[in-house]
Amino acid sequence: MGIPIGSGLALILGGLVVNAVSTSDAAYVLPLVGEVRSWQMVFIVTGLPGVLLCLLMFTVRDPPRRGLLMAGGDTPRHVSMRETLRFVWDRVDFFGPFFVAVGLLSIIGYGFLGWLPTALHRRFDVPVGDVAIMNGVFTLVLNTTGIFLAGRIADALAGRGVGDAAMRVCLVIAVSNTLWGTLGPLMPTLGSAYVLLAFLACTMSAYTAMAPLAINMITPNQMRGQVAALYLLVNNLIGLGLGPTLMPLVSDYLLDDPAKVYQAMAIVTAVCGALAAVLYAWICPRYARLVKEAAAWS
């Protein structure tokens, strides 16, 4: 839950800073740095706490490793990158659609993160800083709650013997993100938009908790770090590469009106979310079989 907590705090602080330093042509003189403009000041103020927080990583210790593949006796087996890639390739009928589905939800997430303040500002003339603060509160409170509940629900279903529990929760998340993410930007008033966006916030980032859980459930311990890295690579290439780009492309070239970026957000969300839901539904049976297969070596 560190990502939504950090993102929420950054949005709230960033919104406050934007409102505080948004004076036209404002400049600030900092020691050692010199003169900076107001937009540069936003990045400096919101980024400085991260330097201190990084020091907390020195207090983190690796937990005991379980579910290891053994070479014989009590000796863990060394697993090469080639073996890991072979493991993924042999199960590409699951990992392929799964990675794409997560990437599609990531497109929605990064697209909203980048364009929601601009969309609401252009449509309702609300200050960008105010939107950032509200979005930060949603992220800090509702995103975090949604991630926690998604994990608890998946655990409860798995405890009842539901083999594809993680995929079922992902499917519900995809449907929720599609529904609220499509309708929210189209609401006629700012208040009604905020209400639906609050519902969206409850599940917007929940898939980020389910993806590592799903991977760990079907991947040997020695391969989990490499498979997780592969997942993050694909997810970021799709989400970060296309999320902030698709929405303005649709508004500029399909709708031919930059002011209609809110409609572009709805279109991209409807398409990407629906495709993600179809992919999750498709791989549910395959995932259940892989969970049973994993029980043999876990």
N, C-alpha and C positions, 0 to 999 in steps of 0.2 A: 504493500500500500504506500510505499515511499514515493512513487511517482505522482499519484494524485495529491498527496499531502504537499510535496514540494511544488508541484505545478499550481495548486490552489493558492499557496502562500505567495508564490511568485506573481500570480495574476492579481491578487489583492494588493500586494505591495506595489506592483507595476502600475496598477490603476491609480493608486494614491499618488505615486510619483508623477505619472502623466498629468493628472489634474493639477499637481503642485508646480510643475515646471513647464507647463504647456504655453506659457506666455510667448507671444510671437517674438522672434529674434532674440530670445533670452540666451545669455551666455554665462558660463560659470568658470571660475579660475580655481584649479585644484593644485595642491603642492605636487611637484615633480611631473605632473601631467600637463599643466598649462590650461589654456582656454578650451572648454568643450561646449558644444551646443546642447540644447535641452533634450533632444532625442538621444544623444550620447550619454547624458546624465542618467537617463532611465536604465540603460544597460549597466552602467557602473554601480548604481545603488542597488539594483536587484541582483547583480552578480557577486558582489563582495561577500555576502553571507555564505555563499557556496564554498569559498576558500576555507572558512573556518569549519564548515560541516564536513569537508573532506578529511579533516584530521580525525574524525570519529571512526573512520575505517580502520585505524590502527587498533581499535578496541574490538574489532570483529574477529572471531575465531571460527574455523571450519568445524561443522558438527561431525560426529562419527559417521563413517561411510558404511552403508548397508546395501544389501542386494548386489554384491560384487560377483562378477564372473570369476571362477577359481581355476587356476592352472592345475591344481591337484593338492589335496590336503587343505592346509590353511593359507596357501600362497595365492594372492590375487593375480589374475592373468593380465598381462600388459595388452592393451588394445590400441592398435595403430589407427591413424586417420583413414587409411584405406579400408580397414574393417568397418569403421563407423559409416563411411559412405556406402559400403556394400550393404550394411544393415538398413540404411535408409532407402537405398535403391530397391532392395528386395521387398520393401513395404511402401513403395512409391504410390500405390493405389490409395493409401491413406495419407501419407505425408504430403504428397503433391496437392491434393484438394484441400487438406487442412491448412497448409502454409498459405495457399491462395485465399482461402476463406478469412483467415486472420488478417491477411494483407488488405482485403476489401474493407473489413471493419476498421482497419487502421487508416484507410483513405478517408473514411467518414470522420474519424476522431481528429486526425491532423487537419482536415479541411475545416471542421468547425472551430478548432483551436485558432487557426489562422484567420478565418474570415467572419466569424460570428460578430465580433465588435464592429467591423466595417459594415456588415450587412444591416445590423440594427441601427447603426448611425445613419446610413444612407436612407433607410426607410422611415425611421421614426425620429430622426434628428436627435438621438440621445447621445450625450458625450461618450467618446470611446473609453475614457477612463472609468466612467460609471458602469459600462458594460463589462469591462475587465474585472471590476470589483465583484459584480454580481456573478460573473462566470467563475471567479475564484472561489466564492462562497459555495457555489454549486459543486465545484470540483473538490474542494476540501472536505465538505460534509457528505454530499450525496454520492459522488464517485467512490469515496472511501467506503461508505456504507454498502454500496452495491458490490464492490469487490469482496468485502468480508462476507456478505450474505451469499454470493455466488459460490464461494468456496465451501461454506457451511451446508448449503443445499446439495452440492455435489457429493460431499462427504456423507450426508444423510442418505441420499439415494444409493450410493455405493455400499453403505452399511446394510441396506435392505436387499443387496444382491443384484442391483441394476448395473450390469457390466459397462454400458455406454453412458454412465451418469454424466461424465464430463462433457460429452458431445451433446447430450440432451440440454444441459444448461447453456452451452454455447449456442444451440439452436434458438432457445428462448431469448437469449441476449440479442442475437441477430434480428429476430422478429421485432423485439422491442425497439432496438436502435432504428430499424427501418421505419416503423410506424411513427414514433415521436420525432425522429430526425427529419422525416418528410413533411409532417404536418406543422411542426413547430415554426419553421421560418415563414410559413404561409399564413399564419394567424393575422387577423386584421388589426389587432391592437398590441401594444407592447406588453400589457399585462397578461393577455392570453398567450402570447408567445413565450413569456417567462414561465408560465404554468406548465406548458408542454415541454419546454426545455428542461424544466426541473425533473419531469418524468424521464426524459432522455438521459439526464445526468446520472440517474440511479443505475443505469446499465451501460452507459457509454464506454467505460473503461473496464467493465467486469471481465471482458474476454482476455485482458492482460493477465489476470490471475489464473484463468482456466487453461491457457496455452501451456505454461510450464508444468502445470499439474498433469495435463493430458500426456505431455511428452514423457515425464518422469514415470508415469504409470506403465508405459510399454517399452521403456528403454533401459538397458543394463546400466548400472551405476557408472562404470568407467566411460560410457559413451554419452552420458547426459550433458556434460559441458559442451562437447563438440556439436551434438544435435541442437542444443539450445542456441549455440552461436550461429548455426546454420539457419535456424528459425528466425533469429533476430536480424540476420543479414537479409533474408528474403522479405521479412516484414518491413524493415526500414526502407529497402529499395522500393517496395510497392507503396507503403504508406507515406513516408516522407517524400518519395520521389513524385508521387501522383496526387496525394491529398491536397496540398496547398496550391497545386497547379490546375487540376481538373476544373474546379469550381469557377475560377475566373475565366478559363478558356470557354466554358459553356456560356457564361454570361456575356462575354465579349464577342464570341463568334457564332454561337447557336442562337442566343436570344438577342444579340446585337445591341446590348444595352448594359453597361457596367453597373448601373443602378439596380439591375435585376439580379444581383449576385445572390440574393435570398432565394429566388426561384431556382437558380443554378445549384444551390446547396440542396434544395429539395429533390431536384432531378438526380444529382449524383448519389445522394443518400438512398433514394428509392431503387436505383439500379444496382449499386454496389451491395446494399443491404439484402436485397432479394436474392442476388446471386450467392452471397455468403450463406443465407439460410438454406438454399437448395443444396449447396455443397455439404453443409453440416448434416442435413437430413440424409444425404446420400452415403456418407461415410460412417454413420452410426453403427450399422451392423458390422462393418469391417473393424471398427474400433473395439467393439465388444469381443470379437474373436482374438484380437491382439492382446487384450487384457487377460484373457484366459491363457494365451500362449505365454505371457510374461510370468504367470504364476509358477511356471515350471522352473524358472531360474531365480525368482525372487525369494 
